[in-house]
Every structure is written in C-alpha cells, then in structure tokens.
C-alpha cells in the first residue's frame, strides 16, 4: 500500500501515481509529470489532477493548512476541492450532491475512495462525528470534509421573494447525513455583517 507521511504541515509521498489538488505538489525530487485523466464523467476533473512522481513529493496548501489523514477501509466520499493527495488507484468514482433540491446550483462535488487513504486539506481543524443507526446529522455544506455511508440529502428553507429577485443564493442550507456512518467536518464560514442593516437598526 502506498504510504504517506504528514509532518510540518506537509503530506509527503514517494514515487507513484497520485490524485492531487490543484497546484500540487508544492515541492518534489526527481520528476513530477501531470497526466491526462481519462473518462467521460469525471465530475471532479476541475478539482483534482493526476500526477506521476519518480521520487518524493511534498503537498501543502497555504490557504488550507490543516491536514487530516482519513483511512478508507470502508468507502469514503471526500469533498473534491478539499482533497490534497491520495493514491490514484484508490479512486472509485465521483458524484454531485445537491444542496438545493431540484437544481445543480451550489452542488458539492465529491470523490469516492475505496481502500488506501486520502489526505484532506482544510482551512480549520476537523472533527469526526459518528452517526448511529437511525440518527441524522445536519451540516452546512461549506463545513463538510468527507463522509461514509448513505448519500446525504440537501435541505433548503422556503424561498422568499427577495431570494428569487436578488442575485444571491438561498440562506441556511444544510446537508443531512444518515446513520450508520461517519462525517468529518471543519469550521463553518460566517457571513460578514451587513453595515446597512446595522445603520438602520441604530
């Protein structure tokens, strides 16, 4: 099995064929060649590159400095845009998870891994949530890192007239995960306060 070493904010891999996030590796010895990914329905093509290395390569993302090593003994779905590095042979597919029912707008692209491992890079620390049989956990889409088990379903509150007229997405979106399974999450991104609303409230 291909090994990875995490040290000092870097994930180091050896010679081999790897799926890496865009802009990776940060440094390498020997040679690192980007190869064409073949397939008709590669939903994660925009997020991940196929890189072949002849020696050690170090992966790190300055915007997402926290690394999480996830073993894929059971099939794992990982948010494609947060994948840092994984063995290319471990990928088994990809999917688009809709956050707003009936539309692909704002959908979360996920890469499926079966076997080996995947290293995720996130903007904040991650935590692991276990979901028991029959239980559910709802997570904001931007906080989702990876999961096991059933595909989650999106929830969107009833849209107001302003949601339809203004160029903004619906607020308070959540993905609901069903047990048994595991969900890895990171910190959610808060919206900056609206100064106009604050001025009117005074």
C-alpha positions in Angstrom: 0.0 0.0 0.0 1.3 3.5 -0.9 2.4 5.3 2.2 2.2 9.0 3.2 4.0 10.9 5.9 2.5 14.1 7.4 5.0 16.4 9.1 5.3 20.2 9.5 2.1 20.9 7.5 3.2 18.8 4.5 2.0 15.5 3.2 5.0 13.6 1.7 4.5 10.7 -0.7 7.0 8.7 -2.7 7.2 7.6 -6.3 3.9 6.6 -7.8 0.6 7.8 -9.4 -1.4 10.3 -7.3 -4.5 12.3 -7.3 -3.5 15.8 -6.1 -5.4 19.0 -5.6 -4.7 21.9 -8.0 -1.3 23.5 -7.6 0.3 20.4 -6.1 2.9 19.2 -5.4 4.5 22.2 -3.6 7.9 20.6 -4.0 9.4 17.4 -5.3 12.6 15.5 -6.0 13.3 13.8 -9.3 10.4 14.4 -11.7 6.7 15.1 -11.4 4.5 14.8 -14.5 0.9 15.8 -14.9 -1.1 13.2 -16.8 -4.4 13.4 -18.6 -7.3 11.9 -16.7 -9.3 9.6 -18.9 -13.0 9.1 -18.6 -16.3 10.6 -19.8 -17.9 11.6 -16.5 -15.1 12.9 -14.3 -17.1 15.3 -12.2 -14.0 16.0 -10.1 -11.8 16.9 -13.1 -11.8 20.6 -12.2 -10.5 19.9 -8.7 -8.0 17.1 -9.0 -5.0 16.3 -11.2 -3.3 13.0 -11.9 0.4 13.4 -11.1 3.1 10.8 -11.5 6.3 11.2 -9.4 9.6 9.4 -9.6 10.7 10.3 -6.1 9.5 12.1 -3.0 6.9 14.9 -3.4 5.6 17.3 -0.7 2.0 18.6 -0.8 0.7 21.6 1.1 -1.8 24.4 0.6 -1.2 27.8 2.2 -4.9 28.6 2.2 -5.8 25.3 3.9 -3.0 24.5 6.3 -4.8 21.8 8.4 -4.2 18.2 7.2 -6.4 15.2 8.0 -5.5 11.7 7.2 -8.6 9.5 6.5 -8.1 5.7 6.1 -10.5 4.3 3.5 -11.1 0.8 4.9 -14.8 1.5 4.2 -15.7 3.6 1.1 -15.2 7.3 1.8 -16.7 10.2 -0.1 -14.4 13.3 0.1 -15.2 16.8 -1.0 -13.1 17.1 -4.2 -12.0 20.7 -3.6 -10.5 19.7 -0.2 -8.5 16.7 -1.3 -4.8 17.3 -1.0 -3.4 13.9 -2.1 -4.5 10.3 -2.4 -3.3 7.2 -4.4 -4.8 7.4 -7.9 -5.7 3.7 -7.6 -8.0 4.3 -4.6 -10.5 6.5 -6.5 -13.6 4.6 -7.4 -15.9 7.4 -8.7 -17.3 10.8 -8.1 -20.7 12.4 -7.5 -22.5 15.7 -7.3 -24.5 16.2 -4.1 -27.3 18.8 -4.5 -27.6 21.2 -1.6 -30.8 22.8 -3.1 -33.3 20.1 -4.2 -34.2 20.1 -7.9 -31.2 22.2 -9.0 -27.4 21.6 -9.5 -26.6 25.2 -8.4 -24.3 25.1 -5.4 -23.9 21.3 -5.6 -21.0 19.7 -3.7 -18.6 17.6 -5.8 -17.3 14.6 -4.0 -14.7 12.0 -5.0 -15.2 8.4 -3.9 -12.3 6.4 -2.5 -12.3 2.6 -1.8 -9.2 1.4 0.0 -5.9 3.0 0.9 -6.3 6.6 2.3 -6.9 10.2 1.4 -5.3 13.4 3.0 -7.7 16.4 3.2 -6.6 20.0 3.5 -8.9 22.4 5.3 -8.9 26.0 6.5 -9.6 25.0 10.1 -9.3 21.9 12.3 -11.5 18.9 11.6 -13.6 16.8 13.9 -15.1 13.3 13.3 -18.8 12.8 14.0 -20.1 9.2 14.4 -23.8 8.7 13.4 -25.6 5.8 14.9 -28.2 3.7 13.1 -31.4 5.7 12.7 -29.8 9.0 13.6 -29.1 12.0 11.4 -26.7 14.9 11.5 -27.2 18.2 9.6 -24.1 20.1 8.4 -23.6 23.3 6.5 -22.2 22.4 3.0 -19.1 24.5 3.4 -18.2 22.7 6.6 -18.4 19.2 5.1 -15.0 17.5 4.5 -15.8 13.8 4.0 -18.3 11.1 5.0 -19.1 7.4 4.9 -22.5 5.7 4.5 -25.5 6.9 2.5 -25.5 9.9 0.2 -26.7 13.0 2.1 -29.7 15.0 1.1 -29.9 18.8 0.8 -32.3 20.9 2.7 -33.4 24.4 1.6 -35.9 26.5 3.6 -38.8 28.0 1.7 -37.5 30.8 -0.6 -38.7 34.3 -0.1 -39.5 36.8 -2.9 -36.1 38.5 -2.3 -34.3 35.2 -2.7 -35.8 35.0 -6.2 -35.3 38.6 -7.3 -31.9 39.3 -5.8 -28.7 37.6 -7.2 -28.0 35.7 -4.1 -28.3 32.1 -3.1 -30.7 30.8 -0.5 -29.6 31.0 3.1 -29.5 28.3 5.8 -28.6 25.4 3.6 -27.8 22.1 5.2 -26.8 18.6 4.1 -28.4 15.9 6.2 -26.4 12.7 6.8 -28.0 9.4 7.8 -26.6 6.7 10.1 -24.8 4.5 10.4 -21.8 6.4 9.2 -19.1 9.0 9.9 -18.9 12.6 8.9 -15.7 14.7 9.1 -16.4 18.5 9.4 -14.4 21.7 9.7 -15.4 25.2 10.8 -18.2 26.9 9.0 -17.7 30.2 7.1 -19.7 33.0 8.7 -21.2 35.8 6.6 -19.9 39.3 7.3 -22.4 41.7 8.9 -24.4 43.9 6.7 -23.4 47.5 7.6 -26.7 48.9 6.0 -28.8 46.8 8.3 -26.7 47.8 11.3 -27.1 51.5 10.4 -30.9 51.2 10.1 -31.1 49.4 13.5 -29.5 52.2 15.3 
